[in-house]
Amino acid sequence: MSTKSVHGRYFPALAAILILGFTTVAEAQQGKRPPTVNFRGQVTAFDGGMLTIKSLDGDTISMTVPKKARVSSLTRVDFTQLKKGDFIASAGMRQMDGKLRAIDVRIFPAKGRHPREVHRKYRLGPESTMTNATVDAFVGGVDGRNFKVKYKGGEQIIAVTDETFVMRQNPGKTNLLKPGANVSIVATKGKDGKITVVRIAVGMKGLVPPT
């Protein structure tokens, strides 16, 4: 599915938000941690730990990629690859029936580092959420693609639609940061304006990370 069709068809109310190249995340900060910012765009250069991207709104942005930054790859897969026991991260929108309509679902490897379990508000609007949890059961629904996840302190039902990006996330290296690669970045921004990458996901086979 083309980027154009995604922007044109799914979640129209969010279209203006999703095409932003970066968004400051209004999250509680711990200690002296700098504010967190998010970027989506395309790599134009990577050299000596300095990454330059062209954001989706056309800005050229440079940032430092330290050795401790986490790099991963994202590959789009079919919903049928999602299994009970998988650990996932899903950006979604709360619906009137209480379900979360998934914007994307990222499946993490069975072994390795996972993000912490969480269900919280997200940066895509007042009804948006981020859920990091374990798949507990498949609960059908009209399209047969609803599943339940559990995390410490709660559970949610997530609905996958034709517009949902189901992706497998795997560890990657900085050699993925080639010109033309589509990336989604979480970074910190210091008082001096310096941007430092915390983690970066690289879309494979032309995939444009949706969030």
Secondary structure, 3 states (H helix, E strand, C coil): CCHHHHHHHCCHHHHHHHCCCEEECCCCCCCCCCCEEEEEEEEEEEECCEEEEEECCCCEEEEECCCCCEEEEEEECCHHHCCCCCEEEEEEEECCCCCEEEEEEEECCCCCCCCCCEEEECCCCCCEEEEEEEEEEEEECCCCCEEEEEECCEEEEEECCCCCEEEEEEECCHHHCCCCCEEEEEEEECCCCCEEEEEEEEECCCCCCCC
